[in-house]
Amino acid sequence: MARSIHQLSWNECKRATPDNGPPYLGDGGGLYLQVRGEGKSWVFRYTDRRTSDEHWLGLGSMSTYDNEAREKARKCRQLLAEGKDPKTERKNERAEAAHRAGCARTVKQLWDEFYDVHIKFLKEREGLTGVMRKYVLSKIGNMPIAKVKGISSSKAGPVALG
């Protein structure tokens, strides 16, 4: 039998305090109301299927969200069903939004800062700068730093996995 969801009523949420019950009240489907001190917030609990690690993802304050938290939890369950990690997806969405807004630092910006502090005084800077331009900046120079996950080698040179 499937577990039921939307088990908590609004009155139960309002009455919950750290003194009169557990720190987490389950709403079903991985959604919990976290009760700490004076604050209450919605969190989504899930287990990574590859590593069996437990993760908690904050969904917002109880006073701000009610049905929105349930909708966010539904989207998290959908991502898990597709084999995606909700926390990683949210991080990527935020990085993309910051990049579109012009707030995210790119690989090129980081290289320029590093160059100004550490490289421009070296005798070998031309060779290093050429390699960076050819193999790194030409491929991922405009990529936000938050999207760079790892490095892999190919015949064309190093590229970031995104």
PyMOL commands that set and color helices and strands:
alter all, ss='L'
color gray80, all
select helices_A, chain A and resi 10-15+67-81+86-100+107-119+125-140+145-147
alter helices_A, ss='H'
color red, helices_A
select strands_A, chain A and resi 24-28+31-36+39-47+54-61+150-152+159-161
alter strands_A, ss='S'
color yellow, strands_A
deselect
rebuild
show_as cartoon
